[in-house]
Amino acid sequence: MAQNRLMAKPAGRSQYALVVPGQTESLVATPTWARRIGRSADGQAVTLAMVLEDQPATRHEDLISEHLEVLEQMIRLADAVLASTSVEAPERRPVGFSLLLFAGELASVLQEATMGAVSLEPAFRRMCLEAIAAATLNAGGCLAATARLP
């Protein structure tokens, strides 16, 4: 996964970035949208829906595409974790929870789209839905032994 990729500067005062954990943190940290505060390097964690709400509609598909690209990378990471670890391996849990959270952000935006708040091309929407389904399946595999934990 790319590390700390910054998105193009949006129109308006707010700047957003999709902060992606580096290779070593990718098993335990979830990618996060961040809103830059003023001119400092500090940022505030926000959701994809919050980013879209603050951006012009012309940028929505690009922003969703950025989120989708990272989700697909996370799905591949989860595939590798599932293939190389046992059902009860502790490293599966954070990967599963991260997938659920990040896919959930995309799902919430697609729900908004069905209500007319965001407009997406049907083929692109289908790609997003397929990624959400794959992420959910992998998250389920990663979290399968969670109920057995003390």
VOLO-97040 format. One line per 2 residues: number of its first residue (from 1); their letters; for each residue x, y, z of C-alpha. Coordinates in nm, 4 decimals, padded with zeros to 6 digits. Each point is the difference from the previous one (the first is absolute). Last residue first. Example, Ala and Ser with C-alpha at 12.3 -4.5 7.8 and 13.67 -1.06 7.14 Angstrom:
# residues 2
2> SA> 01.3670:-00.1060:00.7140  -00.1370:-00.3440:00.0660;
# end
This chain:
# residues 150
150> PL> -01.1527:-01.4952:02.6089  -00.0087:-00.0346:-00.3776;
148> RA> -00.2177:-00.2676:-00.1546  -00.2466:00.2492:-00.1498;
146> TA> 00.2857:00.1611:-00.1944  00.0795:-00.3243:-00.1827;
144> AL> -00.1691:00.0935:-00.3271  00.1245:00.3602:00.0056;
142> CG> 00.2478:-00.0259:-00.2878  -00.2352:-00.2139:-00.2051;
140> GA> -00.2866:00.2403:00.0598  00.2244:00.2901:-00.0962;
138> NL> 00.0871:-00.1829:-00.3208  -00.3661:-00.0451:-00.0892;
136> TA> -00.0790:00.3601:00.0930  00.2883:00.1308:-00.2102;
134> AA> -00.1123:-00.2050:-00.2985  -00.3581:00.1292:00.0343;
132> IA> 00.1160:00.3606:00.0371  00.2246:-00.0428:-00.3053;
130> EL> -00.2913:-00.1360:-00.2040  -00.2195:00.2901:00.1100;
128> CM> 00.2655:00.2522:-00.1038  00.0403:-00.1603:-00.3422;
126> RR> -00.3789:00.0023:-00.0401  -00.0103:00.3721:00.0808;
124> FA> 00.2643:00.0590:-00.2668  -00.2069:-00.1886:-00.2572;
122> PE> -00.3183:00.1880:00.1023  00.1628:00.3459:-00.0269;
120> LS> -00.0143:00.1804:00.3314  -00.2027:00.2964:00.1269;
118> VA> 00.0248:00.0898:00.3692  -00.2843:00.1398:00.2129;
116> GM> -00.2685:-00.1757:-00.2046  -00.1267:-00.2417:00.2655;
114> TA> 00.1657:-00.2947:-00.1719  00.3205:00.2020:00.0036;
112> EQ> -00.0225:00.0481:00.3768  -00.0069:-00.3788:00.0332;
110> LV> 00.3063:-00.0125:-00.2245  00.1732:00.2432:00.2351;
108> SA> -00.0846:-00.2167:00.2995  00.1366:-00.3062:-00.1785;
106> LE> 00.3317:00.1766:-00.0654  00.0394:00.0836:00.3672;
104> GA> -00.1013:-00.3546:00.0913  00.2761:-00.1389:-00.2221;
102> FL> 00.2536:00.1930:00.2107  -00.1464:-00.1078:00.3315;
100> LL> -00.0540:-00.3631:-00.0942  00.3435:-00.0331:-00.1592;
98> SF> 00.1684:00.1529:00.3036  -00.1861:-00.2409:00.2314;
96> GV> 00.1097:-00.3006:-00.2033  00.3641:00.1097:-00.0235;
94> PR> 00.0041:00.0712:00.3744  -00.1357:-00.3497:00.0696;
92> RE> 00.2190:-00.2074:-00.2334  00.3271:00.0760:00.1791;
90> PA> -00.1171:-00.2041:00.2992  00.0086:-00.3298:-00.1931;
88> EV> -00.3061:-00.2084:00.0950  -00.0961:-00.1055:-00.3530;
86> ST> 00.3621:-00.0820:-00.0848  00.2163:00.2341:-00.2031;
84> SA> 00.1514:00.0203:-00.3498  -00.2990:-00.0111:-00.2330;
82> LV> -00.2194:00.2221:00.2182  00.2784:00.2567:00.0398;
80> AD> 00.0680:00.0034:-00.3758  -00.3677:00.0415:-00.0871;
78> AL> -00.0224:00.2729:00.2672  00.2801:00.1907:-00.1734;
76> RI> -00.1790:-00.0380:-00.3338  -00.3208:00.1355:00.1564;
74> MQ> 00.1966:00.2916:00.1487  00.1336:00.0889:-00.3435;
72> EL> -00.3567:-00.0080:-00.1363  -00.1085:00.2316:00.2824;
70> VE> 00.2819:00.2402:-00.0938  -00.1215:00.0181:-00.3598;
68> LH> -00.3618:00.0372:00.1113  00.0836:00.2999:00.2208;
66> ES> 00.1804:00.1724:-00.2881  -00.2918:-00.0826:-00.2305;
64> IL> -00.2397:00.1542:00.2512  00.2049:00.3190:-00.0084;
62> DE> 00.0125:00.0023:-00.3795  -00.3757:-00.0702:-00.0226;
60> HR> -00.0799:00.2822:00.2386  00.2157:00.2726:-00.1553;
58> TA> -00.2613:00.1483:-00.2371  -00.2522:-00.0048:00.2849;
56> PQ> 00.1938:00.2786:00.1731  00.1631:-00.0950:00.3297;
54> DE> -00.1128:00.0503:00.3604  -00.2646:-00.2732:00.0031;
52> LV> 00.2368:-00.2302:-00.1830  00.2605:00.0300:00.2761;
50> MA> -00.2609:-00.0647:00.2705  -00.1217:-00.3108:-00.1835;
48> LT> 00.3589:-00.1248:-00.0307  00.0321:00.0251:00.3754;
46> VA> 00.2023:00.2518:00.1993  00.3134:-00.0107:00.2146;
44> QG> 00.1260:00.3493:00.0839  00.3385:00.1176:-00.1152;
42> DA> 00.3154:00.1608:00.1235  00.2668:00.0968:-00.2529;
40> SR> -00.0807:00.3612:00.0690  -00.1268:00.2490:-00.2553;
38> GI> -00.3585:-00.0104:00.1164  -00.1288:-00.3380:00.1122;
36> RR> 00.0448:-00.2691:-00.2629  -00.2937:-00.2332:-00.0284;
34> AW> 00.0946:-00.3648:00.0261  -00.1392:-00.3123:-00.1649;
32> TP> 00.1291:-00.3096:00.1728  00.1654:-00.3253:-00.1022;
30> TA> -00.0305:-00.2513:00.2850  00.2997:-00.1075:00.2056;
28> VL> 00.1043:-00.3460:00.1245  00.1019:-00.2057:-00.3023;
26> SE> 00.0915:00.3056:-00.2097  00.2447:00.1315:00.2589;
24> TQ> 00.3162:-00.1540:-00.1478  -00.0889:00.0749:-00.3627;
22> GP> -00.0963:00.3606:00.0665  -00.3416:00.1068:00.1182;
20> VV> -00.2182:00.1940:-00.2460  -00.1049:00.3571:00.0712;
18> LA> -00.2692:00.1049:-00.2450  00.0485:00.3724:-00.0123;
16> YQ> -00.2351:00.2937:00.0159  00.0439:00.3734:-00.0328;
14> SR> -00.2666:00.2385:00.1175  -00.0099:00.3613:-00.1196;
12> GA> -00.1771:-00.0395:-00.3305  00.0878:-00.1956:-00.3105;
10> PK> 00.1836:-00.3186:00.0753  00.3753:-00.0455:00.0159;
8> AM> 00.0949:-00.3224:-00.1740  00.0071:-00.2961:00.2353;
6> LR> 00.2812:-00.0723:00.2347  00.1336:-00.3514:00.0262;
4> NQ> 00.1234:-00.0777:00.3492  00.1651:-00.3301:-00.0893;
2> AM> -00.0892:-00.2007:-00.3036  -00.1097:-00.3527:00.0634;
# end
